[in-house]
Amino acid sequence: MAIYKFKITFEDFDDVVREIDIKSNQTFEDLHKAIHKSTGYNAEKSSSFYVSTDNWLKGDEIAYLPSERKKDRVVLMEKSKLSGFIEDPHQKFYYTYNFDRPYDFHVELIKITLDADPSIEYPFLAKSTGEAPKIMEQNSPTAVDPRGATATASEFDFLNEMNFVPEDTDELEAMGEMGINEEEKDESDEGEGDDEFGDEFSDNDNYDDDSHKDDY
């Protein structure tokens, strides 16, 4: 029986790497749970592997705890053996963990060994480098944003609900400059403009009358 060695990396955290040895007749559910045994994450979250191209473009989906609308369109991890989806000695899978607050991974087959080691229980964590980023749970008092910013639970939930991204900061600042403050500025400028024009024409009170006299 063949043994597959998969290299698993976070898409946004290149320094966090796991290598897992697993039997070819084991399932994607076995691999899914082995990954999160190594990260410390709760494996009981809706997640999917996607058969991938070399450029990480998604193909067929292999799902765990899929939503109702997806159930008829995907195959299930627990029913899908790894060997049934290996078409290349460097086969790649794009993997998304926890669709509520997703993390994306690159999963690549890097080695195939023909014989299993009888002293090893598979799946087997062959290599672990870097600490997996912490995940915010609903009832946790604090959280660590995947991009490194610490926030309270209420703040983190609010930003997620608003689909906030760091780039929005500039836009919010620009809105502030052009919003209420700008209206107040316009009102002030309008008042100053009236005085300016009033002064300008105050010295020429008979301007219109002089023009009419010349015409006639």
CORLIN-V308075 format. One record per residue. N is the residue number from 0. PHI is phi in radians with two decimals (NA if undefined). OMEGA is omega as a letter, one per 40 degrees, with the letter a starting at -180 (* if undefined). BURIAL is # if it has 24 or more other C-alpha atoms within 12 Angstrom, else .. Layout:
<<N & PHI & OMEGA & BURIAL> <N & PHI & OMEGA & BURIAL>>
//
This chain:
<<0 & NA & a & .> <1 & -1.33 & i & .> <2 & -2.05 & i & #> <3 & -1.68 & i & #> <4 & -1.89 & i & #> <5 & -1.85 & i & #> <6 & -1.73 & a & #> <7 & -2.06 & i & #> <8 & -2.29 & i & #> <9 & -1.21 & i & #> <10 & -1.10 & a & .> <11 & -1.80 & a & .> <12 & -2.39 & a & .> <13 & -1.13 & a & .> <14 & -1.47 & i & .> <15 & -1.79 & a & .> <16 & -2.31 & i & #> <17 & -2.26 & i & #> <18 & -2.12 & a & #> <19 & -2.17 & i & #> <20 & -1.64 & a & #> <21 & -2.61 & a & #> <22 & -1.24 & a & #> <23 & -1.15 & a & #> <24 & -1.64 & i & #> <25 & -1.44 & a & #> <26 & -1.78 & i & #> <27 & -1.14 & i & #> <28 & -1.14 & i & #> <29 & -1.07 & i & #> <30 & -1.20 & i & #> <31 & -0.97 & a & #> <32 & -1.24 & i & #> <33 & -1.15 & i & #> <34 & -1.03 & a & #> <35 & -1.51 & i & #> <36 & -1.20 & a & .> <37 & -1.48 & i & #> <38 & -1.65 & a & #> <39 & 1.52 & a & .> <40 & -1.42 & i & #> <41 & -1.31 & a & .> <42 & -1.28 & a & #> <43 & -1.47 & i & .> <44 & -2.27 & i & #> <45 & -1.07 & a & #> <46 & -2.59 & a & #> <47 & -2.59 & i & #> <48 & -1.67 & i & #> <49 & -2.24 & i & #> <50 & -1.02 & a & #> <51 & -2.15 & i & #> <52 & -1.44 & i & .> <53 & -1.11 & i & .> <54 & -1.70 & i & .> <55 & 1.15 & i & .> <56 & -1.49 & a & .> <57 & -1.31 & i & .> <58 & -2.11 & a & .> <59 & -1.05 & a & .> <60 & -1.76 & i & #> <61 & -2.15 & a & #> <62 & -1.95 & i & #> <63 & -2.17 & a & #> <64 & 0.91 & a & #> <65 & -1.19 & i & #> <66 & -1.22 & a & .> <67 & -1.01 & a & .> <68 & -1.24 & a & .> <69 & -1.71 & a & .> <70 & -1.00 & a & .> <71 & -1.48 & a & .> <72 & -1.98 & a & .> <73 & -2.26 & i & #> <74 & -1.69 & a & #> <75 & -1.67 & a & #> <76 & -1.00 & a & #> <77 & -1.17 & i & .> <78 & -1.86 & a & .> <79 & -2.05 & i & #> <80 & -1.31 & a & .> <81 & -1.02 & a & #> <82 & -1.05 & a & #> <83 & -1.29 & a & .> <84 & -2.16 & i & #> <85 & -1.68 & a & #> <86 & -1.98 & a & .> <87 & -2.53 & i & .> <88 & -1.13 & i & .> <89 & -2.15 & a & .> <90 & -0.94 & i & #> <91 & -2.07 & i & #> <92 & -2.30 & i & #> <93 & -1.56 & a & #> <94 & -2.28 & i & #> <95 & -2.00 & i & #> <96 & -1.79 & i & #> <97 & 1.07 & a & #> <98 & -1.14 & i & .> <99 & -1.20 & i & .> <100 & -2.45 & a & .> <101 & -1.28 & i & .> <102 & -2.10 & i & #> <103 & -1.91 & a & #> <104 & -2.26 & i & #> <105 & -1.88 & a & #> <106 & -2.10 & a & #> <107 & -2.27 & i & #> <108 & -1.28 & a & #> <109 & -2.00 & a & .> <110 & -2.82 & i & .> <111 & -2.16 & i & #> <112 & -1.91 & a & .> <113 & -1.31 & a & .> <114 & -2.11 & i & .> <115 & -1.34 & i & .> <116 & -1.50 & a & .> <117 & -1.11 & a & .> <118 & -1.56 & a & .> <119 & -1.92 & i & .> <120 & -1.69 & a & .> <121 & -1.75 & e & #> <122 & -1.16 & a & #> <123 & -2.28 & i & #> <124 & -1.40 & a & #> <125 & -1.50 & a & .> <126 & -2.71 & i & .> <127 & -2.45 & a & .> <128 & -2.23 & i & .> <129 & 1.44 & i & .> <130 & -1.66 & i & .> <131 & -1.12 & i & #> <132 & -1.08 & a & #> <133 & -1.28 & a & .> <134 & -1.98 & i & #> <135 & -1.36 & i & #> <136 & -1.71 & a & .> <137 & -0.93 & a & .> <138 & -1.71 & a & .> <139 & -1.43 & a & .> <140 & -1.23 & i & .> <141 & -2.31 & a & .> <142 & -2.60 & i & #> <143 & -2.04 & i & .> <144 & -1.04 & i & #> <145 & -0.95 & a & .> <146 & -1.72 & i & .> <147 & 1.86 & a & .> <148 & -1.55 & i & .> <149 & -1.49 & a & .> <150 & -2.53 & i & .> <151 & -1.31 & a & .> <152 & -1.05 & a & .> <153 & -1.16 & i & .> <154 & -1.15 & a & .> <155 & -1.11 & i & #> <156 & -1.10 & a & #> <157 & -1.10 & a & .> <158 & -1.13 & i & .> <159 & -1.14 & a & .> <160 & -1.09 & a & .> <161 & -1.50 & a & .> <162 & 0.95 & a & .> <163 & -1.29 & i & .> <164 & -2.25 & a & .> <165 & -0.94 & a & .> <166 & -1.12 & a & .> <167 & -1.18 & a & .> <168 & -1.01 & a & .> <169 & -1.07 & a & .> <170 & -1.14 & i & .> <171 & -1.13 & i & .> <172 & -1.11 & i & .> <173 & -1.10 & i & .> <174 & -1.12 & i & .> <175 & -1.12 & a & .> <176 & -1.19 & a & .> <177 & -1.82 & a & .> <178 & -1.71 & a & .> <179 & -1.07 & a & .> <180 & -1.06 & a & .> <181 & -1.17 & i & .> <182 & -1.12 & i & .> <183 & -1.09 & i & .> <184 & -1.14 & a & .> <185 & -1.10 & a & .> <186 & -1.10 & i & .> <187 & -1.13 & a & .> <188 & -1.10 & a & .> <189 & -1.13 & i & .> <190 & -1.12 & i & .> <191 & -1.12 & a & .> <192 & -1.12 & i & .> <193 & -1.10 & a & .> <194 & -1.15 & a & .> <195 & -1.11 & a & .> <196 & -1.21 & i & .> <197 & -1.09 & i & .> <198 & -1.16 & a & .> <199 & -1.12 & a & .> <200 & -1.58 & a & .> <201 & -1.15 & i & .> <202 & -1.41 & a & .> <203 & -2.24 & a & .> <204 & -1.07 & a & .> <205 & -1.77 & a & .> <206 & -1.02 & a & .> <207 & -1.14 & a & .> <208 & -1.12 & a & .> <209 & -1.12 & a & .> <210 & -1.15 & a & .> <211 & -1.16 & i & .> <212 & -1.10 & i & .> <213 & -1.14 & a & .> <214 & -1.21 & a & .> <215 & -1.84 & * & .>>
//
